[in-house]
Amino acid sequence: MRKFLMIITVILVVAVAGYFAFLYSATYSEGMRSGELIKVSRKGVAFKTWEGEISQGISGAQIFSFSVLDSEEKVIADLQEFEGQYVQVNYVERYRTFPWWGDTRYFIKEVKKVNSPFKIK
């Protein structure tokens, strides 16, 4: 009986470890989005995470919400600098996320300022 419980425990530990390893490394999609960066903030009660929003339409009806990992210090600094401006972001979408990573499944990897297609010269 003791050996059986030990085998079940090992199987459960390996399954849980495999699940978390999959969530940590697997991405669902990668891509680019552009729009006006309207919000960047650090929020949360138990876990402070960086969150932001990009307006992808003229009226602001289409909002792209994203998270930024704390380890992406350059991205955080760039987002704070470009707030209110037209930007293009590279992101990865994950299957699921951990509460200490952020509120969304979209994580920004790179941000750059681009010219707005809506500005009239």
N, C-alpha and C positions, 0 to 999 in steps of 0.2 A: 504494500500500500504506500509506503514511504517513497519508494522508487517511482511509482506512478505519479504521485503528487509533484515530485521533483521534475519529472519529464514535462508535465503540464505547465509548471511554472516557467521552465526554460523556454518552452514553445511560446507562451504568452509574452515573455520578455523580448524574445527575438521578433515576434510579430509587431509589438508596439515600437521597438527600435526601428524596424524596417519601415513602418508607417511614417514615423517622424523623419527618417532619413529621406524618404520619398518626398514628403512635403517640403523639406529643406532644399532639395536639389532640383526637383522637377518643375519645369515651366510649361504652362498651357499654350501661351502665344507670346510673340515678341512683335514690336511695331513702333511706329512713330505717330505722334499726334501734334497738332499745332493749334494755337489759339492765344487769346489774351490771358495772361497769368493774373487771376483775380484774388487769389488767397494762398498764403503759406503760413502755417501756424504749427506750434508744438502744443499738443493737447493730450488729455487723458488724466484719469484719477490714479489708478494703480500703475499703469504703464504709460509713460510720456512718449508719444510718437509724433513724427512730422507728417502733416497732412496738407494737401493743397488742392486747388481747383483751377481748371482752365476753362474759359468760356470759348466754345467753338462756333458760336453763331453770332449774328449781329445783335439779336435781341437778348442774348444771354440765356436763351431757353435750353441750349444744349451744353450741359456742364460735364466735364470729365474730371472725376475725383480720383486722386492718387495718394500714395504713401511714399515716404522716402526712408530707407533704413538709416539708423544713426551712424553707421560706418561710412556712408556716402557724404563725407564732410564737404567736398568740393561742390557736389550737386546742391546741397543745402545752402551753401554760401551763394552760388549762382542764382538759385531761386529767389533768395532774399534780395539780391541785387536787381533782378529783372522783374520784380513784382510790378504789375500795372502795364507791362510791355508785352508785345507779341513774341512768343517763344515757340520753339519746336523741341519736343521731348522724346527721348528713346525710352521705352518701357518694356518690362516683362510682366506677363500676367501669370499668376500661380494658381494651381488648383484650389488650394486652401491656404490659410495663413495662420500664424500664431498671434495671440493678443498683444504680445510685446513687439510685434513687427509693424502693425498698423491696422487701420479700419477697413482698408480696401484690399483687393487682390492685385492691384496694379502698382508696380514699384518702378520708380524713375531711376534710370541708370546714367543718363546724360541729358543736359539741357543746353540749348544755345539760343541766342537772340536772333530773330530773323525779321525781315521787313514784312509789315502787315499788308495783305492784299487789298484791304479795305481803305487804306489811306489814299486820298486824292492829292496829287502833287500840283 
